[in-house]
Amino acid sequence: MPRIVVLAPLPEEVAKGMLAGSTDREDVSIEVYSGEPGLGLVEAVRGADVIIGDFTFRLPIDAEAAEAARGCLLIQQPSIGYQHIDLEATSAAGIPVANVGAANAIGVAEQTIMFVLCLLKKALYFHNRTAQGEWAQQDIFTMGLHEVYGKTLGIVGMGNIGKEVAARAKPFGCHIVYYDVIPLPAEIEEELGAERMDLDDLLRVSDIVTLHVPLTPETANLIDRERLALMKPDAFLLNLARGEVIDEAALAEALEEGRLAGAGIDVFTQEPVSPDSPLLASDKVFLSPHVSGGTNESRVRMLTATVENVTRVLSGEKPLYVVNGVE
């Protein structure tokens, strides 16, 4: 009997309802693991045919769990991020790991543009003043309002999300530059009006820098104290990738000392974010609780991609969106 083990924190009836249509077979077992990391998790995934990963990242699939699951047809992560899965260990065990492709790209890209507009237009400041019954019209002369038109937008990570951001920024009249280890094809660069640059050069010239890279050993602390120092003092930094990509303490210092104009932050090193985080105290930061990819539409796409991949592997087909190179 094929056995699906669900690590995502879903009620059992929801998990079974979600996966019930993934196969016409009636002999599929669907189990939800709600325990802790460690030995219990290892035993839960042992002998599984399909594993649905934990979108909260609380239950990591490490080398021991990957070895216990050897022979598994697929580890399907029902989100874009997969940093809690040991890709080397799963590859060594011959288990393909897949995410949900571009399912949340539109939602994240739209929130990126929202952050840009809110920061440049001081939307939160003026909303709060007006809601308090103040008529702060004269504050435009001290606060400053800015147009997006003509600004240089630096996109760090030109994957599915980065390209969606560029496509939405282009009509605003931005000059778009990007950094990615893999260059875009020339025709895509032309279509998006995007110019590839070295990361440090991008940071120097950009009025707005937005981060859209996965969390890997190479991108952890990518924007550190030294790189923050490269940015213009009137520039804005957006992080809709992973909190660990930025040195948060260094960012808070740069904002407090006036070496950066503002930031838009959807993701944090610690989630839920600590009440003691210095980013929460800054009036230069526009904040949200890791929701940019969680639109109703993107959640439907994530669910669809997850079920489609389970259907494929249980039918003997290869999964889509594999991230560890195992076929």
C-alpha positions as a LaTeX table, in Angstrom:
\begin{tabular}{lrrr}
\hline
Residue & $x$ (\AA) & $y$ (\AA) & $z$ (\AA) \\
\hline
Met1 & 0.00 & 0.00 & 0.00 \\
Pro2 & 1.54 & 3.37 & $-1.01$ \\
Arg3 & 2.13 & 5.52 & 2.06 \\
Ile4 & 2.07 & 9.34 & 2.11 \\
Val5 & 3.50 & 11.02 & 5.21 \\
Val6 & 2.49 & 14.65 & 5.77 \\
Leu7 & 4.84 & 16.80 & 7.86 \\
Ala8 & 3.01 & 20.06 & 7.20 \\
Pro9 & 0.91 & 21.19 & 10.19 \\
Leu10 & $-2.45$ & 20.38 & 8.66 \\
Pro11 & $-5.46$ & 18.79 & 10.34 \\
Glu12 & $-5.64$ & 15.15 & 9.30 \\
Glu13 & $-8.99$ & 15.59 & 7.56 \\
Val14 & $-7.61$ & 18.55 & 5.56 \\
Ala15 & $-4.51$ & 16.62 & 4.51 \\
Lys16 & $-6.56$ & 13.63 & 3.45 \\
Gly17 & $-9.04$ & 15.79 & 1.60 \\
Met18 & $-6.22$ & 17.61 & $-0.18$ \\
Leu19 & $-4.50$ & 14.43 & $-1.31$ \\
Ala20 & $-7.54$ & 12.23 & $-1.87$ \\
Gly21 & $-7.70$ & 13.16 & $-5.54$ \\
Ser22 & $-4.02$ & 12.53 & $-6.19$ \\
Thr23 & $-4.64$ & 8.93 & $-7.17$ \\
Asp24 & $-7.51$ & 6.75 & $-8.26$ \\
Arg25 & $-6.27$ & 4.00 & $-5.98$ \\
Glu26 & $-8.16$ & 3.41 & $-2.79$ \\
Asp27 & $-5.31$ & 1.64 & $-0.99$ \\
Val28 & $-3.19$ & 4.76 & $-0.35$ \\
Ser29 & $-2.38$ & 5.47 & 3.29 \\
Ile30 & $-2.15$ & 9.14 & 4.34 \\
Glu31 & $-0.54$ & 9.85 & 7.72 \\
Val32 & 0.00 & 13.24 & 9.39 \\
Tyr33 & 3.02 & 13.52 & 11.69 \\
Ser34 & 2.47 & 16.14 & 14.40 \\
Gly35 & 5.37 & 15.24 & 16.67 \\
Glu36 & 8.76 & 16.80 & 17.25 \\
Pro37 & 11.98 & 16.76 & 15.21 \\
Gly38 & 14.37 & 13.94 & 15.91 \\
Leu39 & 13.87 & 10.21 & 16.29 \\
Gly40 & 10.09 & 10.35 & 16.03 \\
Leu41 & 10.32 & 12.15 & 12.71 \\
Val42 & 12.94 & 9.70 & 11.44 \\
Glu43 & 10.69 & 6.75 & 12.23 \\
Ala44 & 7.65 & 8.49 & 10.74 \\
Val45 & 9.28 & 8.92 & 7.32 \\
Arg46 & 10.90 & 5.48 & 7.27 \\
Gly47 & 9.45 & 3.52 & 4.35 \\
Ala48 & 7.31 & 6.43 & 3.10 \\
Asp49 & 6.51 & 6.51 & $-0.61$ \\
Val50 & 5.82 & 10.25 & $-0.62$ \\
Ile51 & 6.65 & 12.88 & 2.01 \\
Ile52 & 4.88 & 16.24 & 2.12 \\
Gly53 & 7.31 & 18.68 & 3.74 \\
Asp54 & 6.63 & 21.18 & 6.52 \\
Phe55 & 5.95 & 24.68 & 5.18 \\
Thr56 & 6.75 & 26.16 & 8.61 \\
Phe57 & 10.25 & 24.61 & 8.44 \\
Arg58 & 9.88 & 23.29 & 12.01 \\
Leu59 & 10.47 & 19.68 & 10.97 \\
Pro60 & 13.78 & 19.43 & 9.10 \\
Ile61 & 14.60 & 16.51 & 6.84 \\
Asp62 & 18.23 & 15.96 & 7.77 \\
Ala63 & 20.69 & 13.27 & 6.77 \\
Glu64 & 19.28 & 10.72 & 9.22 \\
Ala65 & 15.71 & 11.28 & 8.05 \\
Ala66 & 16.77 & 11.17 & 4.41 \\
Glu67 & 18.51 & 7.85 & 4.94 \\
Ala68 & 15.46 & 6.44 & 6.73 \\
Ala69 & 13.32 & 7.52 & 3.77 \\
Arg70 & 15.63 & 5.95 & 1.15 \\
Gly71 & 13.43 & 4.55 & $-1.61$ \\
Cys72 & 10.90 & 7.38 & $-1.25$ \\
Leu73 & 9.53 & 8.49 & $-4.61$ \\
Leu74 & 9.32 & 12.18 & $-3.73$ \\
Ile75 & 9.73 & 14.76 & $-0.99$ \\
Gln76 & 7.24 & 17.42 & $-2.01$ \\
Gln77 & 7.70 & 20.77 & $-0.28$ \\
Pro78 & 4.39 & 22.68 & $-0.47$ \\
Ser79 & 6.15 & 26.05 & $-0.57$ \\
Ile80 & 8.90 & 27.84 & $-2.46$ \\
Gly81 & 11.47 & 27.62 & 0.35 \\
Tyr82 & 13.16 & 24.34 & 1.22 \\
Gln83 & 16.14 & 25.35 & 3.37 \\
His84 & 15.14 & 22.86 & 6.07 \\
Ile85 & 15.74 & 19.92 & 3.70 \\
Asp86 & 19.28 & 18.57 & 3.37 \\
Leu87 & 19.63 & 18.46 & $-0.41$ \\
Glu88 & 22.96 & 16.65 & $-0.36$ \\
Ala89 & 21.60 & 13.92 & 1.88 \\
Thr90 & 18.40 & 13.49 & $-0.12$ \\
Ser91 & 20.43 & 13.34 & $-3.33$ \\
Ala92 & 22.69 & 10.70 & $-1.81$ \\
Ala93 & 19.58 & 8.73 & $-0.85$ \\
Gly94 & 18.24 & 9.05 & $-4.39$ \\
Ile95 & 15.13 & 10.97 & $-3.35$ \\
Pro96 & 13.91 & 13.81 & $-5.57$ \\
Val97 & 12.96 & 16.99 & $-3.68$ \\
Ala98 & 10.50 & 19.37 & $-5.32$ \\
Asn99 & 8.97 & 22.69 & $-4.42$ \\
Val100 & 5.99 & 24.40 & $-6.07$ \\
Gly101 & 7.79 & 26.29 & $-8.81$ \\
Ala102 & 6.55 & 29.80 & $-9.46$ \\
Ala103 & 3.30 & 29.41 & $-7.51$ \\
Asn104 & 3.80 & 32.49 & $-5.33$ \\
Ala105 & 5.81 & 34.64 & $-7.75$ \\
Ile106 & 2.97 & 37.01 & $-8.64$ \\
Gly107 & 1.98 & 37.61 & $-5.02$ \\
Val108 & 5.56 & 38.36 & $-3.94$ \\
Ala109 & 6.16 & 40.59 & $-6.95$ \\
Glu110 & 3.00 & 42.58 & $-6.26$ \\
Gln111 & 3.96 & 43.09 & $-2.62$ \\
Thr112 & 7.42 & 44.21 & $-3.73$ \\
Ile113 & 5.85 & 46.95 & $-5.82$ \\
Met114 & 3.58 & 47.82 & $-2.88$ \\
Phe115 & 6.63 & 48.20 & $-0.62$ \\
Val116 & 8.33 & 50.42 & $-3.21$ \\
Leu117 & 5.31 & 52.71 & $-3.51$ \\
Cys118 & 4.61 & 52.85 & 0.22 \\
Leu119 & 8.22 & 53.71 & 1.07 \\
Leu120 & 8.73 & 56.32 & $-1.62$ \\
Lys121 & 5.34 & 57.93 & $-0.95$ \\
Lys122 & 5.72 & 57.77 & 2.89 \\
Ala123 & 2.31 & 56.10 & 2.87 \\
Leu124 & 2.41 & 54.75 & 6.41 \\
Tyr125 & 3.50 & 58.08 & 7.89 \\
Phe126 & 0.80 & 60.09 & 6.16 \\
His127 & $-1.87$ & 57.47 & 6.83 \\
Asn128 & $-1.10$ & 57.54 & 10.55 \\
Arg129 & $-1.08$ & 61.34 & 10.75 \\
Thr130 & $-4.35$ & 61.64 & 8.86 \\
Ala131 & $-6.03$ & 58.86 & 10.86 \\
Gln132 & $-5.07$ & 60.74 & 14.04 \\
Gly133 & $-6.93$ & 63.80 & 12.77 \\
Glu134 & $-3.80$ & 65.71 & 11.77 \\
Trp135 & $-3.52$ & 67.55 & 8.45 \\
Ala136 & 0.17 & 66.90 & 7.72 \\
Gln137 & 0.21 & 68.28 & 4.20 \\
Gln138 & 3.14 & 70.61 & 4.92 \\
Asp139 & 5.25 & 67.63 & 5.99 \\
Ile140 & 5.95 & 66.84 & 2.35 \\
Phe141 & 8.62 & 69.55 & 2.51 \\
Thr142 & 10.47 & 67.86 & 5.38 \\
Met143 & 9.59 & 64.20 & 4.81 \\
Gly144 & 9.94 & 64.24 & 1.04 \\
Leu145 & 7.85 & 62.27 & $-1.44$ \\
His146 & 9.43 & 60.51 & $-4.38$ \\
Glu147 & 8.36 & 59.19 & $-7.75$ \\
Val148 & 9.22 & 55.69 & $-8.87$ \\
Tyr149 & 9.77 & 57.01 & $-12.38$ \\
Gly150 & 13.45 & 57.28 & $-13.26$ \\
Lys151 & 14.67 & 55.36 & $-10.23$ \\
Thr152 & 17.20 & 52.55 & $-10.56$ \\
Leu153 & 15.72 & 49.30 & $-9.24$ \\
Gly154 & 18.27 & 46.64 & $-8.38$ \\
Ile155 & 16.88 & 43.09 & $-8.30$ \\
Val156 & 19.06 & 40.55 & $-6.49$ \\
Gly157 & 17.98 & 37.14 & $-7.74$ \\
Met158 & 16.39 & 37.05 & $-11.18$ \\
Gly159 & 14.44 & 33.82 & $-10.92$ \\
Asn160 & 10.68 & 33.48 & $-11.23$ \\
Ile161 & 9.95 & 36.20 & $-8.68$ \\
Gly162 & 12.67 & 38.57 & $-9.84$ \\
Lys163 & 11.39 & 38.44 & $-13.40$ \\
Glu164 & 7.82 & 39.14 & $-12.24$ \\
Val165 & 9.10 & 42.15 & $-10.27$ \\
Ala166 & 10.96 & 43.46 & $-13.32$ \\
Ala167 & 7.89 & 43.04 & $-15.52$ \\
Arg168 & 5.83 & 45.14 & $-13.08$ \\
Ala169 & 8.51 & 47.79 & $-12.50$ \\
Lys170 & 9.18 & 48.41 & $-16.19$ \\
Pro171 & 5.90 & 50.31 & $-16.84$ \\
Phe172 & 6.76 & 52.66 & $-13.94$ \\
Gly173 & 9.76 & 53.86 & $-15.92$ \\
Cys174 & 12.44 & 52.33 & $-13.71$ \\
His175 & 15.96 & 51.60 & $-14.88$ \\
Ile176 & 16.22 & 47.91 & $-14.00$ \\
Val177 & 19.52 & 46.28 & $-13.09$ \\
Tyr178 & 19.94 & 42.79 & $-11.69$ \\
Tyr179 & 22.40 & 40.40 & $-10.13$ \\
Asp180 & 22.16 & 36.65 & $-10.52$ \\
Val181 & 24.79 & 33.95 & $-10.77$ \\
Ile182 & 23.06 & 32.79 & $-13.95$ \\
Pro183 & 22.61 & 35.49 & $-16.62$ \\
Leu184 & 19.24 & 35.80 & $-18.30$ \\
Pro185 & 19.09 & 35.03 & $-22.01$ \\
Ala186 & 19.68 & 38.20 & $-24.03$ \\
Glu187 & 16.13 & 38.23 & $-25.38$ \\
Ile188 & 14.68 & 38.11 & $-21.83$ \\
Glu189 & 16.98 & 40.94 & $-20.72$ \\
Glu190 & 15.75 & 42.98 & $-23.67$ \\
Glu191 & 12.10 & 42.17 & $-22.98$ \\
Leu192 & 12.41 & 43.22 & $-19.33$ \\
Gly193 & 14.77 & 46.10 & $-20.00$ \\
Ala194 & 17.16 & 44.63 & $-17.44$ \\
Glu195 & 20.94 & 44.99 & $-17.26$ \\
Arg196 & 23.07 & 42.46 & $-15.40$ \\
Met197 & 25.63 & 43.81 & $-12.94$ \\
Asp198 & 28.04 & 42.64 & $-10.29$ \\
Leu199 & 26.34 & 42.65 & $-6.89$ \\
Asp200 & 28.55 & 45.34 & $-5.37$ \\
Asp201 & 28.08 & 47.60 & $-8.38$ \\
Leu202 & 24.32 & 47.06 & $-8.22$ \\
Leu203 & 24.28 & 48.13 & $-4.58$ \\
Arg204 & 26.24 & 51.29 & $-5.40$ \\
Val205 & 23.97 & 52.51 & $-8.20$ \\
Ser206 & 20.49 & 51.41 & $-7.10$ \\
Asp207 & 17.89 & 53.67 & $-5.53$ \\
Ile208 & 15.88 & 50.60 & $-4.50$ \\
Val209 & 17.34 & 47.14 & $-3.90$ \\
Thr210 & 15.00 & 44.17 & $-3.63$ \\
Leu211 & 16.11 & 40.67 & $-2.61$ \\
His212 & 14.64 & 37.54 & $-4.20$ \\
Val213 & 17.22 & 34.80 & $-3.65$ \\
Pro214 & 16.74 & 31.41 & $-1.98$ \\
Leu215 & 18.48 & 30.84 & 1.34 \\
Thr216 & 21.63 & 28.81 & 0.68 \\
Pro217 & 25.10 & 28.78 & 2.25 \\
Glu218 & 26.11 & 31.26 & $-0.48$ \\
Thr219 & 23.26 & 33.72 & 0.18 \\
Ala220 & 23.23 & 33.60 & 3.99 \\
Asn221 & 24.26 & 37.06 & 5.23 \\
Leu222 & 24.63 & 38.16 & 1.61 \\
Ile223 & 23.83 & 41.76 & 2.56 \\
Asp224 & 26.20 & 42.29 & 5.45 \\
Arg225 & 27.63 & 45.41 & 7.07 \\
Glu226 & 30.18 & 45.95 & 4.30 \\
Arg227 & 27.63 & 45.64 & 1.51 \\
Leu228 & 25.14 & 47.89 & 3.29 \\
Ala229 & 27.89 & 50.51 & 3.37 \\
Leu230 & 27.99 & 50.44 & $-0.45$ \\
Met231 & 24.39 & 51.63 & $-0.76$ \\
Lys232 & 23.35 & 55.25 & $-1.23$ \\
Pro233 & 22.16 & 56.97 & 1.96 \\
Asp234 & 18.88 & 57.80 & 0.23 \\
Ala235 & 18.32 & 54.24 & $-1.03$ \\
Phe236 & 15.75 & 51.68 & 0.13 \\
Leu237 & 16.30 & 47.97 & 0.79 \\
Leu238 & 13.54 & 45.36 & 0.48 \\
Asn239 & 13.71 & 41.79 & 1.72 \\
Leu240 & 10.99 & 39.41 & 0.55 \\
Ala241 & 13.34 & 36.41 & 0.34 \\
Arg242 & 14.54 & 35.00 & 3.69 \\
Gly243 & 15.49 & 36.88 & 6.83 \\
Glu244 & 18.94 & 35.29 & 7.01 \\
Val245 & 19.95 & 36.92 & 3.71 \\
Ile246 & 20.45 & 40.23 & 5.58 \\
Asp247 & 22.48 & 41.08 & 8.68 \\
Glu248 & 19.47 & 42.51 & 10.53 \\
Ala249 & 21.51 & 44.21 & 13.26 \\
Ala250 & 23.67 & 45.97 & 10.67 \\
Leu251 & 20.54 & 47.02 & 8.75 \\
Ala252 & 18.99 & 48.50 & 11.89 \\
Glu253 & 22.20 & 50.44 & 12.57 \\
Ala254 & 22.32 & 51.79 & 9.02 \\
Leu255 & 18.73 & 53.01 & 9.31 \\
Glu256 & 19.25 & 54.56 & 12.73 \\
Glu257 & 22.43 & 56.35 & 11.63 \\
Gly258 & 20.84 & 57.70 & 8.45 \\
Arg259 & 23.00 & 55.64 & 6.12 \\
Leu260 & 19.89 & 54.18 & 4.48 \\
Ala261 & 16.55 & 55.87 & 3.82 \\
Gly262 & 14.26 & 52.96 & 4.61 \\
Ala263 & 13.46 & 49.28 & 4.28 \\
Gly264 & 10.57 & 46.97 & 3.47 \\
Ile265 & 10.77 & 43.69 & 5.37 \\
Asp266 & 8.46 & 40.69 & 4.98 \\
Val267 & 10.84 & 38.03 & 6.37 \\
Phe268 & 12.94 & 37.77 & 9.51 \\
Thr269 & 15.80 & 35.68 & 10.83 \\
Gln270 & 13.56 & 34.66 & 13.73 \\
Glu271 & 9.91 & 33.99 & 12.93 \\
Pro272 & 7.68 & 34.98 & 14.60 \\
Val273 & 9.85 & 38.07 & 14.89 \\
Ser274 & 11.14 & 38.87 & 18.36 \\
Pro275 & 9.51 & 41.91 & 20.00 \\
Asp276 & 13.08 & 43.01 & 20.75 \\
Ser277 & 14.08 & 43.19 & 17.08 \\
Pro278 & 15.54 & 46.64 & 16.40 \\
Leu279 & 13.75 & 46.66 & 13.04 \\
Leu280 & 10.40 & 46.91 & 14.82 \\
Ala281 & 11.37 & 50.15 & 16.52 \\
Ser282 & 12.37 & 52.00 & 13.36 \\
Asp283 & 9.89 & 54.39 & 11.75 \\
Lys284 & 11.77 & 53.93 & 8.48 \\
Val285 & 10.71 & 50.29 & 8.06 \\
Phe286 & 7.52 & 48.99 & 6.44 \\
Leu287 & 6.82 & 45.55 & 7.93 \\
Ser288 & 4.70 & 42.49 & 7.21 \\
Pro289 & 4.71 & 39.00 & 8.82 \\
His290 & 5.99 & 36.81 & 5.95 \\
Val291 & 2.75 & 37.03 & 3.99 \\
Ser292 & 3.83 & 38.28 & 0.56 \\
Gly293 & 3.49 & 34.87 & $-1.08$ \\
Gly294 & 0.34 & 33.88 & 0.76 \\
Thr295 & $-2.38$ & 35.28 & $-1.48$ \\
Asn296 & $-5.52$ & 33.23 & $-1.95$ \\
Glu297 & $-4.52$ & 32.66 & $-5.55$ \\
Ser298 & $-0.96$ & 31.57 & $-4.81$ \\
Arg299 & $-2.12$ & 29.14 & $-2.10$ \\
Val300 & $-4.40$ & 27.51 & $-4.64$ \\
Arg301 & $-1.46$ & 27.23 & $-7.05$ \\
Met302 & 0.73 & 25.72 & $-4.31$ \\
Leu303 & $-1.92$ & 23.18 & $-3.47$ \\
Thr304 & $-2.43$ & 22.35 & $-7.14$ \\
Ala305 & 1.31 & 21.91 & $-7.73$ \\
Thr306 & 1.65 & 19.70 & $-4.66$ \\
Val307 & $-1.23$ & 17.42 & $-5.62$ \\
Glu308 & $-0.09$ & 17.31 & $-9.25$ \\
Asn309 & 3.37 & 16.11 & $-8.26$ \\
Val310 & 2.01 & 13.45 & $-5.91$ \\
Thr311 & $-0.26$ & 12.28 & $-8.70$ \\
Arg312 & 2.65 & 12.12 & $-11.12$ \\
Val313 & 4.96 & 10.01 & $-8.97$ \\
Leu314 & 2.23 & 7.61 & $-7.86$ \\
Ser315 & 1.42 & 7.16 & $-11.56$ \\
Gly316 & 5.04 & 6.39 & $-12.40$ \\
Glu317 & 5.84 & 9.80 & $-13.94$ \\
Lys318 & 8.69 & 12.15 & $-13.05$ \\
Pro319 & 7.89 & 15.04 & $-10.69$ \\
Leu320 & 8.07 & 18.69 & $-11.68$ \\
Tyr321 & 10.06 & 21.49 & $-9.99$ \\
Val322 & 12.83 & 19.23 & $-8.66$ \\
Val323 & 15.44 & 21.26 & $-6.80$ \\
Asn324 & 18.12 & 18.69 & $-5.96$ \\
Gly325 & 18.79 & 17.25 & $-9.43$ \\
Val326 & 17.45 & 13.75 & $-8.70$ \\
Glu327 & 15.30 & 12.32 & $-11.48$ \\
\hline
\end{tabular}
